[in-house]
Amino acid sequence: MITLKFLGTWLKIAAVAALVLVIEIAVIHSLWLFVLTAVPTVLIFVALSAAMWREWRTARRGDGAYSVQYIRYEQD
């Protein structure tokens, strides 16, 4: 189930990033200005993707923050 949630969220982020790039292409006609606006967009997308993948991987292994808190609560 977590894989489907991860995939759904990642597809939404990818769609927004693609939409932003299409808008940037349509509005900005200078190559250098486009590069200056597209690079941060791509870097933000890559950073969000990496953070989501790391969280997904942690949750799949079972050592996420929520499971650790739950185990500690049960042991007390």
mmCIF file of the N, C-alpha and C atoms, coordinates in Angstrom:
data_MODEL
# 
_entry.id   MODEL 
# 
loop_
_atom_site.group_PDB 
_atom_site.id 
_atom_site.type_symbol 
_atom_site.label_atom_id 
_atom_site.label_alt_id 
_atom_site.label_comp_id 
_atom_site.label_asym_id 
_atom_site.label_entity_id 
_atom_site.label_seq_id 
_atom_site.pdbx_PDB_ins_code 
_atom_site.Cartn_x 
_atom_site.Cartn_y 
_atom_site.Cartn_z 
_atom_site.occupancy 
_atom_site.B_iso_or_equiv 
_atom_site.pdbx_formal_charge 
_atom_site.auth_seq_id 
_atom_site.auth_comp_id 
_atom_site.auth_asym_id 
_atom_site.auth_atom_id 
_atom_site.pdbx_PDB_model_num 
ATOM 1   N N  . MET A 1 1  ? 0.812  -1.191 0.000   1.00 0.00 ? 1  MET A N  1 
ATOM 2   C CA . MET A 1 1  ? 0.000  0.000  0.000   1.00 0.00 ? 1  MET A CA 1 
ATOM 3   C C  . MET A 1 1  ? 0.859  1.261  0.000   1.00 0.00 ? 1  MET A C  1 
ATOM 4   N N  . ILE A 1 2  ? 1.959  1.222  0.748   1.00 0.00 ? 2  ILE A N  1 
ATOM 5   C CA . ILE A 1 2  ? 2.817  2.404  0.790   1.00 0.00 ? 2  ILE A CA 1 
ATOM 6   C C  . ILE A 1 2  ? 3.436  2.676  -0.575  1.00 0.00 ? 2  ILE A C  1 
ATOM 7   N N  . THR A 1 3  ? 3.655  1.618  -1.354  1.00 0.00 ? 3  THR A N  1 
ATOM 8   C CA . THR A 1 3  ? 4.234  1.797  -2.682  1.00 0.00 ? 3  THR A CA 1 
ATOM 9   C C  . THR A 1 3  ? 3.267  2.543  -3.583  1.00 0.00 ? 3  THR A C  1 
ATOM 10  N N  . LEU A 1 4  ? 1.984  2.239  -3.508  1.00 0.00 ? 4  LEU A N  1 
ATOM 11  C CA . LEU A 1 4  ? 1.001  2.942  -4.325  1.00 0.00 ? 4  LEU A CA 1 
ATOM 12  C C  . LEU A 1 4  ? 0.866  4.395  -3.896  1.00 0.00 ? 4  LEU A C  1 
ATOM 13  N N  . LYS A 1 5  ? 0.918  4.662  -2.598  1.00 0.00 ? 5  LYS A N  1 
ATOM 14  C CA . LYS A 1 5  ? 0.871  6.046  -2.124  1.00 0.00 ? 5  LYS A CA 1 
ATOM 15  C C  . LYS A 1 5  ? 2.101  6.816  -2.593  1.00 0.00 ? 5  LYS A C  1 
ATOM 16  N N  . PHE A 1 6  ? 3.260  6.172  -2.486  1.00 0.00 ? 6  PHE A N  1 
ATOM 17  C CA . PHE A 1 6  ? 4.492  6.808  -2.948  1.00 0.00 ? 6  PHE A CA 1 
ATOM 18  C C  . PHE A 1 6  ? 4.408  7.107  -4.433  1.00 0.00 ? 6  PHE A C  1 
ATOM 19  N N  . LEU A 1 7  ? 3.976  6.142  -5.218  1.00 0.00 ? 7  LEU A N  1 
ATOM 20  C CA . LEU A 1 7  ? 3.887  6.325  -6.664  1.00 0.00 ? 7  LEU A CA 1 
ATOM 21  C C  . LEU A 1 7  ? 2.892  7.428  -7.021  1.00 0.00 ? 7  LEU A C  1 
ATOM 22  N N  . GLY A 1 8  ? 1.751  7.438  -6.359  1.00 0.00 ? 8  GLY A N  1 
ATOM 23  C CA . GLY A 1 8  ? 0.755  8.471  -6.622  1.00 0.00 ? 8  GLY A CA 1 
ATOM 24  C C  . GLY A 1 8  ? 1.269  9.867  -6.299  1.00 0.00 ? 8  GLY A C  1 
ATOM 25  N N  . THR A 1 9  ? 1.926  9.999  -5.164  1.00 0.00 ? 9  THR A N  1 
ATOM 26  C CA . THR A 1 9  ? 2.478  11.298 -4.778  1.00 0.00 ? 9  THR A CA 1 
ATOM 27  C C  . THR A 1 9  ? 3.592  11.720 -5.716  1.00 0.00 ? 9  THR A C  1 
ATOM 28  N N  . TRP A 1 10 ? 4.446  10.786 -6.085  1.00 0.00 ? 10 TRP A N  1 
ATOM 29  C CA . TRP A 1 10 ? 5.542  11.118 -6.987  1.00 0.00 ? 10 TRP A CA 1 
ATOM 30  C C  . TRP A 1 10 ? 5.014  11.530 -8.359  1.00 0.00 ? 10 TRP A C  1 
ATOM 31  N N  . LEU A 1 11 ? 3.982  10.865 -8.845  1.00 0.00 ? 11 LEU A N  1 
ATOM 32  C CA . LEU A 1 11 ? 3.400  11.241 -10.137 1.00 0.00 ? 11 LEU A CA 1 
ATOM 33  C C  . LEU A 1 11 ? 2.788  12.637 -10.085 1.00 0.00 ? 11 LEU A C  1 
ATOM 34  N N  . LYS A 1 12 ? 2.180  12.999 -8.968  1.00 0.00 ? 12 LYS A N  1 
ATOM 35  C CA . LYS A 1 12 ? 1.647  14.354 -8.825  1.00 0.00 ? 12 LYS A CA 1 
ATOM 36  C C  . LYS A 1 12 ? 2.766  15.390 -8.864  1.00 0.00 ? 12 LYS A C  1 
ATOM 37  N N  . ILE A 1 13 ? 3.847  15.111 -8.152  1.00 0.00 ? 13 ILE A N  1 
ATOM 38  C CA . ILE A 1 13 ? 4.978  16.041 -8.142  1.00 0.00 ? 13 ILE A CA 1 
ATOM 39  C C  . ILE A 1 13 ? 5.599  16.137 -9.533  1.00 0.00 ? 13 ILE A C  1 
ATOM 40  N N  . ALA A 1 14 ? 5.713  14.999 -10.221 1.00 0.00 ? 14 ALA A N  1 
ATOM 41  C CA . ALA A 1 14 ? 6.270  15.007 -11.577 1.00 0.00 ? 14 ALA A CA 1 
ATOM 42  C C  . ALA A 1 14 ? 5.375  15.789 -12.530 1.00 0.00 ? 14 ALA A C  1 
ATOM 43  N N  . ALA A 1 15 ? 4.063  15.664 -12.382 1.00 0.00 ? 15 ALA A N  1 
ATOM 44  C CA . ALA A 1 15 ? 3.134  16.401 -13.243 1.00 0.00 ? 15 ALA A CA 1 
ATOM 45  C C  . ALA A 1 15 ? 3.235  17.904 -12.991 1.00 0.00 ? 15 ALA A C  1 
ATOM 46  N N  . VAL A 1 16 ? 3.350  18.291 -11.729 1.00 0.00 ? 16 VAL A N  1 
ATOM 47  C CA . VAL A 1 16 ? 3.496  19.715 -11.416 1.00 0.00 ? 16 VAL A CA 1 
ATOM 48  C C  . VAL A 1 16 ? 4.812  20.249 -11.966 1.00 0.00 ? 16 VAL A C  1 
ATOM 49  N N  . ALA A 1 17 ? 5.886  19.494 -11.809 1.00 0.00 ? 17 ALA A N  1 
ATOM 50  C CA . ALA A 1 17 ? 7.185  19.931 -12.342 1.00 0.00 ? 17 ALA A CA 1 
ATOM 51  C C  . ALA A 1 17 ? 7.134  20.054 -13.860 1.00 0.00 ? 17 ALA A C  1 
ATOM 52  N N  . ALA A 1 18 ? 6.489  19.105 -14.529 1.00 0.00 ? 18 ALA A N  1 
ATOM 53  C CA . ALA A 1 18 ? 6.372  19.182 -15.981 1.00 0.00 ? 18 ALA A CA 1 
ATOM 54  C C  . ALA A 1 18 ? 5.527  20.383 -16.393 1.00 0.00 ? 18 ALA A C  1 
ATOM 55  N N  . LEU A 1 19 ? 4.454  20.633 -15.676 1.00 0.00 ? 19 LEU A N  1 
ATOM 56  C CA . LEU A 1 19 ? 3.612  21.792 -15.974 1.00 0.00 ? 19 LEU A CA 1 
ATOM 57  C C  . LEU A 1 19 ? 4.376  23.096 -15.789 1.00 0.00 ? 19 LEU A C  1 
ATOM 58  N N  . VAL A 1 20 ? 5.157  23.172 -14.726 1.00 0.00 ? 20 VAL A N  1 
ATOM 59  C CA . VAL A 1 20 ? 5.966  24.374 -14.496 1.00 0.00 ? 20 VAL A CA 1 
ATOM 60  C C  . VAL A 1 20 ? 6.973  24.565 -15.621 1.00 0.00 ? 20 VAL A C  1 
ATOM 61  N N  . LEU A 1 21 ? 7.611  23.493 -16.073 1.00 0.00 ? 21 LEU A N  1 
ATOM 62  C CA . LEU A 1 21 ? 8.575  23.606 -17.169 1.00 0.00 ? 21 LEU A CA 1 
ATOM 63  C C  . LEU A 1 21 ? 7.895  24.029 -18.469 1.00 0.00 ? 21 LEU A C  1 
ATOM 64  N N  . VAL A 1 22 ? 6.703  23.513 -18.725 1.00 0.00 ? 22 VAL A N  1 
ATOM 65  C CA . VAL A 1 22 ? 5.969  23.920 -19.934 1.00 0.00 ? 22 VAL A CA 1 
ATOM 66  C C  . VAL A 1 22 ? 5.608  25.397 -19.864 1.00 0.00 ? 22 VAL A C  1 
ATOM 67  N N  . ILE A 1 23 ? 5.179  25.854 -18.698 1.00 0.00 ? 23 ILE A N  1 
ATOM 68  C CA . ILE A 1 23 ? 4.864  27.282 -18.539 1.00 0.00 ? 23 ILE A CA 1 
ATOM 69  C C  . ILE A 1 23 ? 6.119  28.130 -18.707 1.00 0.00 ? 23 ILE A C  1 
ATOM 70  N N  . GLU A 1 24 ? 7.238  27.669 -18.155 1.00 0.00 ? 24 GLU A N  1 
ATOM 71  C CA . GLU A 1 24 ? 8.491  28.403 -18.319 1.00 0.00 ? 24 GLU A CA 1 
ATOM 72  C C  . GLU A 1 24 ? 8.894  28.481 -19.785 1.00 0.00 ? 24 GLU A C  1 
ATOM 73  N N  . ILE A 1 25 ? 8.727  27.390 -20.516 1.00 0.00 ? 25 ILE A N  1 
ATOM 74  C CA . ILE A 1 25 ? 9.066  27.386 -21.940 1.00 0.00 ? 25 ILE A CA 1 
ATOM 75  C C  . ILE A 1 25 ? 8.172  28.367 -22.694 1.00 0.00 ? 25 ILE A C  1 
ATOM 76  N N  . ALA A 1 26 ? 6.892  28.401 -22.365 1.00 0.00 ? 26 ALA A N  1 
ATOM 77  C CA . ALA A 1 26 ? 5.952  29.267 -23.079 1.00 0.00 ? 26 ALA A CA 1 
ATOM 78  C C  . ALA A 1 26 ? 6.161  30.745 -22.765 1.00 0.00 ? 26 ALA A C  1 
ATOM 79  N N  . VAL A 1 27 ? 6.557  31.051 -21.545 1.00 0.00 ? 27 VAL A N  1 
ATOM 80  C CA . VAL A 1 27 ? 6.652  32.454 -21.122 1.00 0.00 ? 27 VAL A CA 1 
ATOM 81  C C  . VAL A 1 27 ? 8.032  33.041 -21.390 1.00 0.00 ? 27 VAL A C  1 
ATOM 82  N N  . ILE A 1 28 ? 9.067  32.273 -21.177 1.00 0.00 ? 28 ILE A N  1 
ATOM 83  C CA . ILE A 1 28 ? 10.433 32.797 -21.258 1.00 0.00 ? 28 ILE A CA 1 
ATOM 84  C C  . ILE A 1 28 ? 11.017 32.459 -22.630 1.00 0.00 ? 28 ILE A C  1 
ATOM 85  N N  . HIS A 1 29 ? 11.422 33.496 -23.342 1.00 0.00 ? 29 HIS A N  1 
ATOM 86  C CA . HIS A 1 29 ? 11.944 33.290 -24.694 1.00 0.00 ? 29 HIS A CA 1 
ATOM 87  C C  . HIS A 1 29 ? 13.471 33.369 -24.764 1.00 0.00 ? 29 HIS A C  1 
ATOM 88  N N  . SER A 1 30 ? 14.086 33.913 -23.732 1.00 0.00 ? 30 SER A N  1 
ATOM 89  C CA . SER A 1 30 ? 15.541 33.979 -23.695 1.00 0.00 ? 30 SER A CA 1 
ATOM 90  C C  . SER A 1 30 ? 16.091 32.644 -23.185 1.00 0.00 ? 30 SER A C  1 
ATOM 91  N N  . LEU A 1 31 ? 17.085 32.105 -23.878 1.00 0.00 ? 31 LEU A N  1 
ATOM 92  C CA . LEU A 1 31 ? 17.657 30.812 -23.499 1.00 0.00 ? 31 LEU A CA 1 
ATOM 93  C C  . LEU A 1 31 ? 18.290 30.868 -22.111 1.00 0.00 ? 31 LEU A C  1 
ATOM 94  N N  . TRP A 1 32 ? 19.073 31.901 -21.840 1.00 0.00 ? 32 TRP A N  1 
ATOM 95  C CA . TRP A 1 32 ? 19.782 31.972 -20.562 1.00 0.00 ? 32 TRP A CA 1 
ATOM 96  C C  . TRP A 1 32 ? 18.830 32.207 -19.397 1.00 0.00 ? 32 TRP A C  1 
ATOM 97  N N  . LEU A 1 33 ? 17.808 33.007 -19.622 1.00 0.00 ? 33 LEU A N  1 
ATOM 98  C CA . LEU A 1 33 ? 16.828 33.218 -18.564 1.00 0.00 ? 33 LEU A CA 1 
ATOM 99  C C  . LEU A 1 33 ? 16.028 31.937 -18.310 1.00 0.00 ? 33 LEU A C  1 
ATOM 100 N N  . PHE A 1 34 ? 15.749 31.207 -19.375 1.00 0.00 ? 34 PHE A N  1 
ATOM 101 C CA . PHE A 1 34 ? 15.064 29.925 -19.213 1.00 0.00 ? 34 PHE A CA 1 
ATOM 102 C C  . PHE A 1 34 ? 15.920 28.949 -18.413 1.00 0.00 ? 34 PHE A C  1 
ATOM 103 N N  . VAL A 1 35 ? 17.195 28.891 -18.726 1.00 0.00 ? 35 VAL A N  1 
ATOM 104 C CA . VAL A 1 35 ? 18.094 27.999 -17.993 1.00 0.00 ? 35 VAL A CA 1 
ATOM 105 C C  . VAL A 1 35 ? 18.155 28.395 -16.521 1.00 0.00 ? 35 VAL A C  1 
ATOM 106 N N  . LEU A 1 36 ? 18.186 29.709 -16.255 1.00 0.00 ? 36 LEU A N  1 
ATOM 107 C CA . LEU A 1 36 ? 18.237 30.174 -14.867 1.00 0.00 ? 36 LEU A CA 1 
ATOM 108 C C  . LEU A 1 36 ? 16.968 29.835 -14.086 1.00 0.00 ? 36 LEU A C  1 
ATOM 109 N N  . THR A 1 37 ? 15.846 29.696 -14.753 1.00 0.00 ? 37 THR A N  1 
ATOM 110 C CA . THR A 1 37 ? 14.614 29.331 -14.056 1.00 0.00 ? 37 THR A CA 1 
ATOM 111 C C  . THR A 1 37 ? 14.358 27.825 -14.079 1.00 0.00 ? 37 THR A C  1 
ATOM 112 N N  . ALA A 1 38 ? 14.826 27.137 -15.101 1.00 0.00 ? 38 ALA A N  1 
ATOM 113 C CA . ALA A 1 38 ? 14.579 25.699 -15.209 1.00 0.00 ? 38 ALA A CA 1 
ATOM 114 C C  . ALA A 1 38 ? 15.476 24.889 -14.275 1.00 0.00 ? 38 ALA A C  1 
ATOM 115 N N  . VAL A 1 39 ? 16.698 25.325 -14.080 1.00 0.00 ? 39 VAL A N  1 
ATOM 116 C CA . VAL A 1 39 ? 17.623 24.578 -13.223 1.00 0.00 ? 39 VAL A CA 1 
ATOM 117 C C  . VAL A 1 39 ? 17.102 24.467 -11.785 1.00 0.00 ? 39 VAL A C  1 
ATOM 118 N N  . PRO A 1 40 ? 16.652 25.565 -11.161 1.00 0.00 ? 40 PRO A N  1 
ATOM 119 C CA . PRO A 1 40 ? 16.090 25.393 -9.809  1.00 0.00 ? 40 PRO A CA 1 
ATOM 120 C C  . PRO A 1 40 ? 14.838 24.505 -9.789  1.00 0.00 ? 40 PRO A C  1 
ATOM 121 N N  . THR A 1 41 ? 14.024 24.591 -10.824 1.00 0.00 ? 41 THR A N  1 
ATOM 122 C CA . THR A 1 41 ? 12.837 23.738 -10.892 1.00 0.00 ? 41 THR A CA 1 
ATOM 123 C C  . THR A 1 41 ? 13.229 22.266 -10.914 1.00 0.00 ? 41 THR A C  1 
ATOM 124 N N  . VAL A 1 42 ? 14.192 21.931 -11.727 1.00 0.00 ? 42 VAL A N  1 
ATOM 125 C CA . VAL A 1 42 ? 14.647 20.542 -11.829 1.00 0.00 ? 42 VAL A CA 1 
ATOM 126 C C  . VAL A 1 42 ? 15.322 20.107 -10.530 1.00 0.00 ? 42 VAL A C  1 
ATOM 127 N N  . LEU A 1 43 ? 16.116 20.976 -9.931  1.00 0.00 ? 43 LEU A N  1 
ATOM 128 C CA . LEU A 1 43 ? 16.788 20.627 -8.675  1.00 0.00 ? 43 LEU A CA 1 
ATOM 129 C C  . LEU A 1 43 ? 15.786 20.404 -7.543  1.00 0.00 ? 43 LEU A C  1 
ATOM 130 N N  . ILE A 1 44 ? 14.741 21.209 -7.487  1.00 0.00 ? 44 ILE A N  1 
ATOM 131 C CA . ILE A 1 44 ? 13.706 21.018 -6.468  1.00 0.00 ? 44 ILE A CA 1 
ATOM 132 C C  . ILE A 1 44 ? 12.994 19.693 -6.693  1.00 0.00 ? 44 ILE A C  1 
ATOM 133 N N  . PHE A 1 45 ? 12.703 19.371 -7.955  1.00 0.00 ? 45 PHE A N  1 
ATOM 134 C CA . PHE A 1 45 ? 12.055 18.100 -8.259  1.00 0.00 ? 45 PHE A CA 1 
ATOM 135 C C  . PHE A 1 45 ? 12.936 16.919 -7.862  1.00 0.00 ? 45 PHE A C  1 
ATOM 136 N N  . VAL A 1 46 ? 14.203 16.998 -8.166  1.00 0.00 ? 46 VAL A N  1 
ATOM 137 C CA . VAL A 1 46 ? 15.129 15.911 -7.812  1.00 0.00 ? 46 VAL A CA 1 
ATOM 138 C C  . VAL A 1 46 ? 15.249 15.785 -6.293  1.00 0.00 ? 46 VAL A C  1 
ATOM 139 N N  . ALA A 1 47 ? 15.320 16.907 -5.584  1.00 0.00 ? 47 ALA A N  1 
ATOM 140 C CA . ALA A 1 47 ? 15.427 16.863 -4.124  1.00 0.00 ? 47 ALA A CA 1 
ATOM 141 C C  . ALA A 1 47 ? 14.170 16.261 -3.496  1.00 0.00 ? 47 ALA A C  1 
ATOM 142 N N  . LEU A 1 48 ? 12.999 16.659 -3.982  1.00 0.00 ? 48 LEU A N  1 
ATOM 143 C CA . LEU A 1 48 ? 11.763 16.081 -3.459  1.00 0.00 ? 48 LEU A CA 1 
ATOM 144 C C  . LEU A 1 48 ? 11.665 14.589 -3.774  1.00 0.00 ? 48 LEU A C  1 
ATOM 145 N N  . SER A 1 49 ? 12.089 14.197 -4.962  1.00 0.00 ? 49 SER A N  1 
ATOM 146 C CA . SER A 1 49 ? 12.066 12.781 -5.329  1.00 0.00 ? 49 SER A CA 1 
ATOM 147 C C  . SER A 1 49 ? 12.998 11.968 -4.438  1.00 0.00 ? 49 SER A C  1 
ATOM 148 N N  . ALA A 1 50 ? 14.190 12.501 -4.184  1.00 0.00 ? 50 ALA A N  1 
ATOM 149 C CA . ALA A 1 50 ? 15.144 11.789 -3.339  1.00 0.00 ? 50 ALA A CA 1 
ATOM 150 C C  . ALA A 1 50 ? 14.629 11.683 -1.902  1.00 0.00 ? 50 ALA A C  1 
ATOM 151 N N  . ALA A 1 51 ? 14.025 12.745 -1.394  1.00 0.00 ? 51 ALA A N  1 
ATOM 152 C CA . ALA A 1 51 ? 13.486 12.711 -0.032  1.00 0.00 ? 51 ALA A CA 1 
ATOM 153 C C  . ALA A 1 51 ? 12.329 11.723 0.073   1.00 0.00 ? 51 ALA A C  1 
ATOM 154 N N  . MET A 1 52 ? 11.468 11.697 -0.926  1.00 0.00 ? 52 MET A N  1 
ATOM 155 C CA . MET A 1 52 ? 10.348 10.751 -0.913  1.00 0.00 ? 52 MET A CA 1 
ATOM 156 C C  . MET A 1 52 ? 10.843 9.318  -1.019  1.00 0.00 ? 52 MET A C  1 
ATOM 157 N N  . TRP A 1 53 ? 11.831 9.078  -1.871  1.00 0.00 ? 53 TRP A N  1 
ATOM 158 C CA . TRP A 1 53 ? 12.364 7.722  -2.015  1.00 0.00 ? 53 TRP A CA 1 
ATOM 159 C C  . TRP A 1 53 ? 12.999 7.252  -0.720  1.00 0.00 ? 53 TRP A C  1 
ATOM 160 N N  . ARG A 1 54 ? 13.707 8.158  -0.049  1.00 0.00 ? 54 ARG A N  1 
ATOM 161 C CA . ARG A 1 54 ? 14.345 7.791  1.211   1.00 0.00 ? 54 ARG A CA 1 
ATOM 162 C C  . ARG A 1 54 ? 13.298 7.440  2.269   1.00 0.00 ? 54 ARG A C  1 
ATOM 163 N N  . GLU A 1 55 ? 12.222 8.219  2.319   1.00 0.00 ? 55 GLU A N  1 
ATOM 164 C CA . GLU A 1 55 ? 11.152 7.937  3.271   1.00 0.00 ? 55 GLU A CA 1 
ATOM 165 C C  . GLU A 1 55 ? 10.462 6.620  2.924   1.00 0.00 ? 55 GLU A C  1 
ATOM 166 N N  . TRP A 1 56 ? 10.240 6.371  1.635   1.00 0.00 ? 56 TRP A N  1 
ATOM 167 C CA . TRP A 1 56 ? 9.608  5.126  1.195   1.00 0.00 ? 56 TRP A CA 1 
ATOM 168 C C  . TRP A 1 56 ? 10.475 3.926  1.567   1.00 0.00 ? 56 TRP A C  1 
ATOM 169 N N  . ARG A 1 57 ? 11.771 4.061  1.305   1.00 0.00 ? 57 ARG A N  1 
ATOM 170 C CA . ARG A 1 57 ? 12.696 2.969  1.617   1.00 0.00 ? 57 ARG A CA 1 
ATOM 171 C C  . ARG A 1 57 ? 12.731 2.694  3.115   1.00 0.00 ? 57 ARG A C  1 
ATOM 172 N N  . THR A 1 58 ? 12.726 3.717  3.940   1.00 0.00 ? 58 THR A N  1 
ATOM 173 C CA . THR A 1 58 ? 12.718 3.564  5.384   1.00 0.00 ? 58 THR A CA 1 
ATOM 174 C C  . THR A 1 58 ? 11.440 2.888  5.854   1.00 0.00 ? 58 THR A C  1 
ATOM 175 N N  . ALA A 1 59 ? 10.317 3.292  5.291   1.00 0.00 ? 59 ALA A N  1 
ATOM 176 C CA . ALA A 1 59 ? 9.038  2.690  5.681   1.00 0.00 ? 59 ALA A CA 1 
ATOM 177 C C  . ALA A 1 59 ? 8.959  1.235  5.233   1.00 0.00 ? 59 ALA A C  1 
ATOM 178 N N  . ARG A 1 60 ? 9.512  0.917  4.064   1.00 0.00 ? 60 ARG A N  1 
ATOM 179 C CA . ARG A 1 60 ? 9.485  -0.466 3.576   1.00 0.00 ? 60 ARG A CA 1 
ATOM 180 C C  . ARG A 1 60 ? 10.331 -1.383 4.453   1.00 0.00 ? 60 ARG A C  1 
ATOM 181 N N  . ARG A 1 61 ? 11.424 -0.860 5.004   1.00 0.00 ? 61 ARG A N  1 
ATOM 182 C CA . ARG A 1 61 ? 12.280 -1.661 5.871   1.00 0.00 ? 61 ARG A CA 1 
ATOM 183 C C  . ARG A 1 61 ? 11.690 -1.828 7.258   1.00 0.00 ? 61 ARG A C  1 
ATOM 184 N N  . GLY A 1 62 ? 10.741 -0.971 7.604   1.00 0.00 ? 62 GLY A N  1 
ATOM 185 C CA . GLY A 1 62 ? 10.121 -1.069 8.914   1.00 0.00 ? 62 GLY A CA 1 
ATOM 186 C C  . GLY A 1 62 ? 10.832 -0.299 9.997   1.00 0.00 ? 62 GLY A C  1 
ATOM 187 N N  . ASP A 1 63 ? 11.824 0.504  9.634   1.00 0.00 ? 63 ASP A N  1 
ATOM 188 C CA . ASP A 1 63 ? 12.511 1.276  10.663  1.00 0.00 ? 63 ASP A CA 1 
ATOM 189 C C  . ASP A 1 63 ? 12.204 2.763  10.538  1.00 0.00 ? 63 ASP A C  1 
ATOM 190 N N  . GLY A 1 64 ? 10.982 3.074  10.170  1.00 0.00 ? 64 GLY A N  1 
ATOM 191 C CA . GLY A 1 64 ? 10.550 4.461  10.093  1.00 0.00 ? 64 GLY A CA 1 
ATOM 192 C C  . GLY A 1 64 ? 10.296 5.036  11.476  1.00 0.00 ? 64 GLY A C  1 
ATOM 193 N N  . ALA A 1 65 ? 10.112 6.326  11.533  1.00 0.00 ? 65 ALA A N  1 
ATOM 194 C CA . ALA A 1 65 ? 9.919  7.007  12.813  1.00 0.00 ? 65 ALA A CA 1 
ATOM 195 C C  . ALA A 1 65 ? 8.648  6.541  13.509  1.00 0.00 ? 65 ALA A C  1 
ATOM 196 N N  . TYR A 1 66 ? 7.608  6.264  12.753  1.00 0.00 ? 66 TYR A N  1 
ATOM 197 C CA . TYR A 1 66 ? 6.343  5.891  13.379  1.00 0.00 ? 66 TYR A CA 1 
ATOM 198 C C  . TYR A 1 66 ? 6.411  4.509  14.017  1.00 0.00 ? 66 TYR A C  1 
ATOM 199 N N  . SER A 1 67 ? 7.040  3.556  13.355  1.00 0.00 ? 67 SER A N  1 
ATOM 200 C CA . SER A 1 67 ? 7.115  2.219  13.930  1.00 0.00 ? 67 SER A CA 1 
ATOM 201 C C  . SER A 1 67 ? 8.021  2.189  15.155  1.00 0.00 ? 67 SER A C  1 
ATOM 202 N N  . VAL A 1 68 ? 9.087  2.977  15.144  1.00 0.00 ? 68 VAL A N  1 
ATOM 203 C CA . VAL A 1 68 ? 9.982  3.023  16.295  1.00 0.00 ? 68 VAL A CA 1 
ATOM 204 C C  . VAL A 1 68 ? 9.244  3.611  17.482  1.00 0.00 ? 68 VAL A C  1 
ATOM 205 N N  . GLN A 1 69 ? 8.486  4.682  17.291  1.00 0.00 ? 69 GLN A N  1 
ATOM 206 C CA . GLN A 1 69 ? 7.723  5.274  18.387  1.00 0.00 ? 69 GLN A CA 1 
ATOM 207 C C  . GLN A 1 69 ? 6.686  4.280  18.908  1.00 0.00 ? 69 GLN A C  1 
ATOM 208 N N  . TYR A 1 70 ? 6.049  3.547  18.035  1.00 0.00 ? 70 TYR A N  1 
ATOM 209 C CA . TYR A 1 70 ? 5.032  2.589  18.452  1.00 0.00 ? 70 TYR A CA 1 
ATOM 210 C C  . TYR A 1 70 ? 5.657  1.462  19.272  1.00 0.00 ? 70 TYR A C  1 
ATOM 211 N N  . ILE A 1 71 ? 6.800  0.958  18.850  1.00 0.00 ? 71 ILE A N  1 
ATOM 212 C CA . ILE A 1 71 ? 7.481  -0.131 19.565  1.00 0.00 ? 71 ILE A CA 1 
ATOM 213 C C  . ILE A 1 71 ? 7.922  0.369  20.941  1.00 0.00 ? 71 ILE A C  1 
ATOM 214 N N  . ARG A 1 72 ? 8.465  1.546  21.009  1.00 0.00 ? 72 ARG A N  1 
ATOM 215 C CA . ARG A 1 72 ? 8.898  2.082  22.310  1.00 0.00 ? 72 ARG A CA 1 
ATOM 216 C C  . ARG A 1 72 ? 7.698  2.278  23.235  1.00 0.00 ? 72 ARG A C  1 
ATOM 217 N N  . TYR A 1 73 ? 6.579  2.671  22.697  1.00 0.00 ? 73 TYR A N  1 
ATOM 218 C CA . TYR A 1 73 ? 5.378  2.879  23.503  1.00 0.00 ? 73 TYR A CA 1 
ATOM 219 C C  . TYR A 1 73 ? 4.881  1.536  24.053  1.00 0.00 ? 73 TYR A C  1 
ATOM 220 N N  . GLU A 1 74 ? 4.928  0.501  23.236  1.00 0.00 ? 74 GLU A N  1 
ATOM 221 C CA . GLU A 1 74 ? 4.472  -0.806 23.674  1.00 0.00 ? 74 GLU A CA 1 
ATOM 222 C C  . GLU A 1 74 ? 5.413  -1.391 24.725  1.00 0.00 ? 74 GLU A C  1 
ATOM 223 N N  . GLN A 1 75 ? 6.695  -1.106 24.665  1.00 0.00 ? 75 GLN A N  1 
ATOM 224 C CA . GLN A 1 75 ? 7.644  -1.671 25.606  1.00 0.00 ? 75 GLN A CA 1 
ATOM 225 C C  . GLN A 1 75 ? 7.551  -1.017 26.990  1.00 0.00 ? 75 GLN A C  1 
ATOM 226 N N  . ASP A 1 76 ? 7.101  0.218  27.050  1.00 0.00 ? 76 ASP A N  1 
ATOM 227 C CA . ASP A 1 76 ? 7.024  0.928  28.347  1.00 0.00 ? 76 ASP A CA 1 
ATOM 228 C C  . ASP A 1 76 ? 5.936  0.430  29.226  1.00 0.00 ? 76 ASP A C  1 
# 
